[in-house]
Amino acid sequence: MKILLTGTSRGIGKSIAQKLLNEGYEVIGTSRSTDHDFPNNENYRHIACDLSKPKEIEKLKAVFQDNEVPEVLINNAGMFEEAQFDISDDDWLANWDKTLQVNLRSAALISKWALNAWTKTGIAGRLINISSRAGYRGDTGEYASYAASKGGMVAFTKSIARSFGKHGITAYTIAPGFVDTDMAQGSIEVYGADYLTKDLALNTIAPPEQIANIVTLLAEGKLTHATGQTFHVNSGSYLI
């Protein structure tokens, strides 16, 4: 099985890549860096790609024009930058434009290429989008663009599931809460450790390996009748 996974350089994406490689799958990973963490794994191929730059995203179009098209697309890459409401309009909109470009527009475009390839070749593809709890419960005002982009990803995934299911194509969203990655460590430095766990049902935030486990299960095509659904992994910060 061949998989395209964006955002493999750290955190959730790195953990997903490692899990898939451990299972023996072929992974094409992307990040802005030309370096990667799997140099000695023959099943890993890296593509340096900055998703904030539309021209660079075109590199990924060729992946779905190869003779062996990936059966799975995992849109994991994302950005998380604050923009207070009291900054200038130009700066505020610049944050929104960049956030939506990286988190939503690029994922939608790559998905379009995958869907067209899958329907053309008859592949029962699996689309897995990594959203966020912010897409459901919102976020603080300075991260409104992030929450909006992740909410848009959820709606996009549902639309794909409804539109392409008859082709054998399935689509899923995973909505993590705080996950034990370097991004969470940054929040701890700003807000303190109690901030991450105060509203949770559990005493700890999720390890990234748990996200990777769900992704692998979905990638293997074992939950086709859950198409369109969101899998919430947030340590009980909200319950649906």
C-alpha positions as CSV (number, residue, x, y, z in Angstrom):
1,M,0.0,0.0,0.0
2,K,1.3,3.4,-1.0
3,I,0.4,6.5,1.1
4,L,0.9,10.2,0.7
5,L,1.2,12.0,4.1
6,T,1.8,15.7,4.5
7,G,3.6,17.2,7.4
8,T,6.0,14.4,8.4
9,S,8.7,16.4,10.0
10,R,7.4,16.4,13.6
11,G,4.6,15.7,16.0
12,I,1.5,13.8,14.8
13,G,2.7,13.5,11.2
14,K,6.1,12.0,12.2
15,S,4.3,9.5,14.5
16,I,1.9,8.5,11.7
17,A,4.8,8.0,9.3
18,Q,6.7,5.9,11.7
19,K,3.7,3.7,12.5
20,L,2.9,3.2,8.8
21,L,6.5,2.4,8.0
22,N,6.7,-0.1,10.9
23,E,3.7,-1.8,9.3
24,G,5.6,-2.2,6.1
25,Y,3.7,0.4,4.0
26,E,5.3,2.7,1.4
27,V,5.1,6.4,2.5
28,I,5.6,9.5,0.5
29,G,6.1,12.3,3.1
30,T,6.2,16.0,2.8
31,S,7.5,18.9,4.8
32,R,9.1,22.3,4.1
33,S,12.5,20.8,5.0
34,T,14.7,18.9,2.6
35,D,15.8,16.8,5.5
36,H,13.7,14.1,7.0
37,D,13.8,11.5,9.8
38,F,13.7,8.3,7.8
39,P,16.8,8.4,5.6
40,N,17.5,4.7,5.9
41,N,14.1,3.4,5.3
42,E,13.7,2.2,1.7
43,N,9.9,2.5,2.0
44,Y,10.0,6.2,2.6
45,R,10.3,8.9,-0.1
46,H,10.4,12.6,0.8
47,I,9.2,15.6,-1.1
48,A,10.2,19.1,0.2
49,C,7.1,21.2,-0.2
50,D,5.9,24.5,1.4
51,L,2.1,24.3,1.4
52,S,1.8,28.1,1.8
53,K,3.2,28.5,-1.7
54,P,0.8,27.4,-4.4
55,K,3.5,26.8,-7.0
56,E,5.3,24.3,-4.7
57,I,2.1,22.4,-4.1
58,E,2.1,21.5,-7.8
59,K,5.0,19.1,-7.0
60,L,2.5,16.8,-5.4
61,K,0.2,16.7,-8.5
62,A,2.7,14.4,-10.2
63,V,2.3,11.8,-7.4
64,F,-1.2,11.1,-8.6
65,Q,0.0,10.9,-12.2
66,D,2.4,8.1,-11.6
67,N,1.7,4.5,-12.7
68,E,1.3,3.5,-9.1
69,V,-1.1,6.0,-7.5
70,P,-1.2,6.2,-3.7
71,E,-4.3,4.5,-2.4
72,V,-4.4,6.7,0.7
73,L,-4.0,10.4,1.2
74,I,-3.5,11.8,4.7
75,N,-3.7,15.6,4.9
76,N,-1.9,16.3,8.2
77,A,0.2,19.4,7.6
78,G,-1.0,22.5,9.3
79,M,-0.1,25.8,10.8
80,F,-1.1,27.5,14.1
81,E,-0.3,31.2,14.4
82,E,-2.1,33.8,16.4
83,A,-3.7,37.0,15.1
84,Q,-5.3,39.3,17.7
85,F,-8.5,41.2,16.7
86,D,-6.8,44.5,17.5
87,I,-4.0,44.2,14.9
88,S,-4.3,46.0,11.5
89,D,-6.8,44.7,9.0
90,D,-4.0,43.9,6.5
91,D,-2.0,41.8,9.1
92,W,-5.2,40.1,10.3
93,L,-6.2,39.1,6.8
94,A,-2.7,38.0,5.9
95,N,-2.9,35.5,8.8
96,W,-6.2,34.3,7.6
97,D,-5.0,33.9,4.0
98,K,-1.9,32.0,5.0
99,T,-3.7,29.8,7.5
100,L,-6.5,28.9,5.1
101,Q,-4.0,28.2,2.3
102,V,-1.9,25.8,4.4
103,N,-4.7,24.1,6.4
104,L,-7.6,24.0,4.0
105,R,-7.0,25.1,0.4
106,S,-3.8,23.0,-0.1
107,A,-5.5,19.9,1.4
108,A,-8.6,20.4,-0.8
109,L,-6.5,20.7,-3.9
110,I,-4.3,17.7,-3.2
111,S,-7.6,15.8,-2.4
112,K,-9.0,16.8,-5.7
113,W,-6.0,15.3,-7.5
114,A,-6.3,12.1,-5.5
115,L,-10.1,11.8,-6.1
116,N,-9.7,12.3,-9.9
117,A,-7.0,9.7,-10.0
118,W,-8.9,7.2,-7.9
119,T,-12.2,7.5,-9.9
120,K,-10.2,7.3,-13.2
121,T,-8.4,4.1,-12.2
122,G,-11.1,2.5,-10.1
123,I,-9.1,2.6,-6.9
124,A,-11.1,2.5,-3.6
125,G,-9.1,5.3,-2.1
126,R,-9.1,6.5,1.5
127,L,-8.9,10.2,2.4
128,I,-7.9,11.0,6.0
129,N,-7.9,14.6,7.1
130,I,-6.4,15.6,10.4
131,S,-8.6,18.4,11.7
132,S,-8.7,19.6,15.4
133,R,-11.1,19.9,18.3
134,A,-11.0,23.6,17.4
135,G,-13.0,22.8,14.3
136,Y,-15.9,21.7,16.6
137,R,-15.6,23.7,19.8
138,G,-13.8,26.8,18.4
139,D,-10.7,28.3,19.9
140,T,-9.7,31.5,21.6
141,G,-10.1,34.6,19.5
142,E,-6.4,34.9,18.4
143,Y,-6.7,31.5,16.8
144,A,-10.0,32.0,15.1
145,S,-8.4,31.5,11.6
146,Y,-7.1,28.1,12.8
147,A,-10.5,27.0,14.1
148,A,-12.2,28.1,10.9
149,S,-9.8,26.3,8.7
150,K,-10.2,23.1,10.7
151,G,-14.0,23.4,10.7
152,G,-13.9,23.8,6.9
153,M,-11.8,20.6,6.7
154,V,-14.6,18.7,8.5
155,A,-17.3,19.9,6.1
156,F,-15.1,19.2,3.1
157,T,-14.5,15.6,4.3
158,K,-18.2,15.0,4.7
159,S,-18.8,16.3,1.2
160,I,-16.3,13.9,-0.2
161,A,-17.8,11.0,1.7
162,R,-21.3,11.8,0.4
163,S,-20.1,12.4,-3.2
164,F,-17.7,9.6,-3.8
165,G,-18.9,6.7,-1.7
166,K,-20.5,5.0,-4.7
167,H,-17.0,4.9,-6.3
168,G,-15.8,2.9,-3.3
169,I,-13.9,5.9,-1.9
170,T,-14.1,6.7,1.8
171,A,-13.2,9.9,3.7
172,Y,-12.6,10.5,7.4
173,T,-11.7,13.2,9.8
174,I,-9.7,12.9,13.0
175,A,-10.0,15.8,15.5
176,P,-7.3,15.7,18.1
177,G,-7.3,17.9,21.1
178,F,-4.0,18.7,22.8
179,V,-1.5,16.0,21.8
180,D,1.9,15.4,23.5
181,T,4.0,17.1,20.8
182,D,6.4,20.1,20.6
183,M,3.3,22.2,19.8
184,A,1.8,21.3,23.2
185,Q,5.1,22.0,24.9
186,G,4.9,25.5,23.5
187,S,1.5,26.0,25.0
188,I,2.8,24.7,28.4
189,E,5.5,27.3,28.3
190,V,3.0,30.0,27.7
191,Y,0.0,28.9,29.9
192,G,1.4,26.3,32.2
193,A,0.9,22.5,32.4
194,D,-2.5,22.7,34.2
195,Y,-4.0,24.7,31.2
196,L,-3.8,21.6,29.0
197,T,-5.5,19.2,31.4
198,K,-7.9,21.3,33.4
199,D,-11.0,20.6,31.3
200,L,-10.2,17.0,30.4
201,A,-11.8,13.7,31.7
202,L,-8.3,12.2,31.9
203,N,-5.2,13.4,33.7
204,T,-3.0,13.5,30.6
205,I,-3.1,14.7,27.0
206,A,-3.1,12.1,24.2
207,P,0.2,10.6,23.0
208,P,0.6,11.0,19.2
209,E,0.9,7.2,18.8
210,Q,-2.9,7.0,19.5
211,I,-3.6,9.2,16.5
212,A,-1.3,7.1,14.4
213,N,-3.1,3.9,15.5
214,I,-6.5,5.3,14.3
215,V,-5.0,6.6,11.0
216,T,-3.5,3.2,10.3
217,L,-6.8,1.4,10.9
218,L,-8.6,3.8,8.5
219,A,-5.8,3.6,5.9
220,E,-6.1,-0.2,5.9
221,G,-9.7,0.2,4.8
222,K,-11.2,-1.7,7.8
223,L,-13.8,0.9,8.6
224,T,-15.5,1.7,5.3
225,H,-18.9,2.1,6.8
226,A,-17.7,4.9,9.0
227,T,-17.1,7.1,6.0
228,G,-17.7,10.7,6.6
229,Q,-17.3,10.4,10.4
230,T,-15.0,12.3,12.7
231,F,-12.9,10.5,15.3
232,H,-12.5,12.7,18.3
233,V,-9.3,12.1,20.3
234,N,-9.3,14.8,22.9
235,S,-8.9,13.1,26.3
236,G,-12.6,13.8,27.0
237,S,-12.4,17.6,26.7
238,Y,-15.8,17.3,25.1
239,L,-18.0,14.3,24.4
240,I,-20.2,13.8,21.3
